[in-house]
Amino acid sequence: MRILIGLFVVGVGLFFLFKGEAIIDFLGPIDLFDEHMGSNGTRLAYKLIGTILVIVGFLEMTNLWSAFLGATLGSLIPGRR
């Protein structure tokens, strides 16, 4: 089941990466990114969302959540060694 969920998340992320214009047409622009990042800020935001979804999907498929969180946030959580 974990593999199917991960594949679905990766698929959604790839859709965000490769069909960004369709996403922009459907969801509309993100004003915050356009204001701070220029005229292509919305495209950048959807590319970043897609990239994050692909990474999260692969972490879910390979069951590396705990290793990833331990390596990145482990020093912030006291008593967890």
N, C-alpha and C positions, 0 to 999 in steps of 0.2 A: 504494500500500500504506500509505503514511504517513497518508493521509486516512482510510482504513478503521480503522486502529489508533486514531487520534485520535477518530473518531466512537464507537468502542467505549468508550474511556476516558470520553468525555463522557457517554455513555449510562449507564455504571456510576455516574458521579458524580451524574447527575440522579436515578437510582434511589435513591441514598443520601439525596439531598435531599428527594424527594417521598414516598418509602416508608420513612421512618425507623423507624416503629413495627414494620414487618415485619422490618427489619434487626435491631432490638433483640430481637424475639422469636426470631429465628434465631440470632444471635450472642451474645446476652445483654448484660447491662450491663457497662460499663467502670468498675470500682470506683475507680480512681484519679481519674477525672473526677467521679464522684459524691461522692467524699470531699472534693475540693478545690473543686468548683464548685456543690455543692448537689444537690438531688434531680433536677434536669434536666441534670446534667452529661453523662450518656451521650448524650442527644439532641443537645446542643451538640457533642460530640465527633464524632458521625456526620455532623452538618451541616458541620463544619469539614473532615472527610475528603472529603465530597462536593464541597465548594467547591474544595478543592485539586485533586481529580481533574478537575473541569470545566476549571480553568485549565490544568492540565498537558495535557489533551486538546486544547484549542485551540492551545496552544503547539506541540504535536506536529503538528496538522493544518496549521498555517501555516508550519511549519519556522522558528520564531522562537526555538528553544532557545539557539543561540549568541548571538543578540542579547540575549536576556533574561539569560542567565548573565553575559555580558560587562558588561551595565549594572548588575547587582546585585552580582556577586562579582568583577568585573574588577579592582578596586583591591586585592583580597586576594591576587591571583596575581601575583607579581613577574615582570617581563620580558615580559608579555603586553600588547602595545599594538597 
